[in-house]
């Protein structure tokens, strides 16, 4: 029996104190830039999901920085090209937004199977570069409230 992804995910905006934002280019869709994101595993809290995804996708240990649950949820339609990962009939995902504040631009280790490269950009540029409306919205929120999220 196939194992399907749970239609619950986290989006983590990794940013510096001066609002430089880390973006990753998807390996399965070159040209699609995004923040750290990933699906919740069974028996995992959302915080555990965020910590795991940060480690898997960037090599960053969330315990060394300031990881915050922004208490924002976005429901969106799963792109047709990725629906095979979910149980038949699942078309919607619930995304939970977190932020990880780091002191400055720091080196990361990307997961080669998931991402091609990374880039740090000022929040305005990052919001324009991401492909997802919810990712852009979260980055713009960061820019509007600064380090208070």
C-alpha positions in Angstrom: 0.0 0.0 0.0 1.5 3.4 -1.0 2.4 5.9 1.7 0.9 9.3 0.9 1.9 12.7 2.2 -0.2 14.3 4.8 -1.9 17.5 3.4 -0.4 19.6 6.2 2.8 21.5 5.8 5.1 24.1 7.2 6.6 27.2 5.5 9.7 28.6 7.3 10.9 32.1 6.4 14.6 32.1 7.2 15.8 35.6 7.6 18.5 37.8 9.0 18.0 40.5 11.6 18.3 43.0 8.7 15.7 41.2 6.7 17.7 39.3 4.1 15.7 36.2 3.2 17.0 32.7 2.2 15.4 31.2 -0.9 15.9 27.7 -2.4 15.5 26.7 -6.0 13.5 23.5 -6.4 15.3 20.6 -8.1 12.1 19.2 -9.5 11.1 22.5 -11.0 14.0 24.7 -11.9 13.1 28.4 -11.8 10.7 27.8 -8.8 12.2 29.6 -5.8 10.8 29.2 -2.3 11.5 29.3 1.4 12.0 26.1 3.4 8.9 24.0 3.2 7.8 20.5 3.9 5.0 18.2 4.8 4.2 17.1 8.4 5.0 13.4 9.1 2.5 11.3 11.1 2.9 11.7 14.8 4.9 14.9 14.5 4.0 18.3 15.9 4.2 21.3 13.6 7.2 22.6 15.5 8.9 19.2 15.1 8.2 19.4 11.3 9.7 22.9 11.1 12.8 21.8 13.0 13.2 18.6 10.8 12.7 20.5 7.5 15.2 23.2 8.4 17.8 20.5 9.2 17.0 18.5 6.0 16.9 21.4 3.6 19.5 23.7 5.0 21.6 21.9 7.6 20.5 24.5 10.1 19.9 23.5 13.7 16.8 25.5 14.8 17.9 25.3 18.4 20.8 27.6 17.6 18.6 30.4 16.3 15.2 32.0 17.0 12.4 29.8 15.6 8.9 31.3 15.9 5.5 30.1 15.1 3.8 33.0 13.3 0.3 31.5 13.9 -0.6 31.9 10.3 -2.4 29.2 8.3 -2.9 29.2 4.5 -5.1 26.7 2.7 -4.3 26.3 -0.9 -4.9 24.0 -3.8 -2.1 21.5 -4.4 -0.6 21.9 -7.9 -1.8 19.2 -10.2 1.8 18.0 -10.9 2.3 17.2 -7.2 -1.1 15.6 -6.4 0.2 12.0 -7.0 2.1 12.4 -3.6 -1.3 12.6 -1.8 -4.1 10.1 -1.3 -6.7 10.1 -4.1 -9.1 13.0 -3.9 -6.8 15.2 -1.8 -6.6 18.6 -3.5 -6.0 21.0 -0.7 -3.1 21.6 1.7 -3.0 23.5 5.0 0.3 25.3 5.5 1.5 26.7 8.8 4.0 29.6 8.7 7.1 29.9 10.9 10.1 32.2 10.9 13.7 31.5 11.7 15.8 34.6 12.6 19.5 34.2 12.2 22.1 37.0 13.1 23.5 37.4 9.6 23.8 35.6 6.3 25.2 32.2 7.1 26.3 29.3 5.0 23.8 26.5 4.5 24.0 23.0 3.1 21.2 22.4 0.6 19.6 19.0 0.1 20.7 18.2 -3.5 17.8 15.9 -4.2 15.4 18.8 -3.3 17.1 22.0 -4.3 19.6 23.2 -6.9 20.9 26.3 -5.2 20.2 28.9 -2.6 20.3 32.7 -2.5 19.9 35.4 0.2 17.9 38.4 -1.0 16.5 41.6 0.6 12.9 40.8 1.6 11.3 42.9 -1.2 13.3 41.0 -3.9 12.6 37.6 -2.2 8.8 38.3 -2.2 8.9 39.0 -5.9 11.1 35.9 -6.7 9.0 33.1 -5.0 6.4 31.2 -7.0 3.9 30.7 -4.2 1.4 33.4 -3.3 1.5 32.3 0.4 5.3 32.4 0.5 5.3 35.9 -1.0 2.6 37.0 1.4 4.6 35.7 4.4 7.8 37.5 3.2 5.9 40.7 2.7 4.5 40.4 6.3 8.1 40.1 7.5 9.0 43.3 5.7 6.0 45.2 7.0 6.5 44.2 10.7 10.3 43.7 10.6 11.8 41.7 13.4 8.6 41.6 15.5 7.3 38.4 14.0 
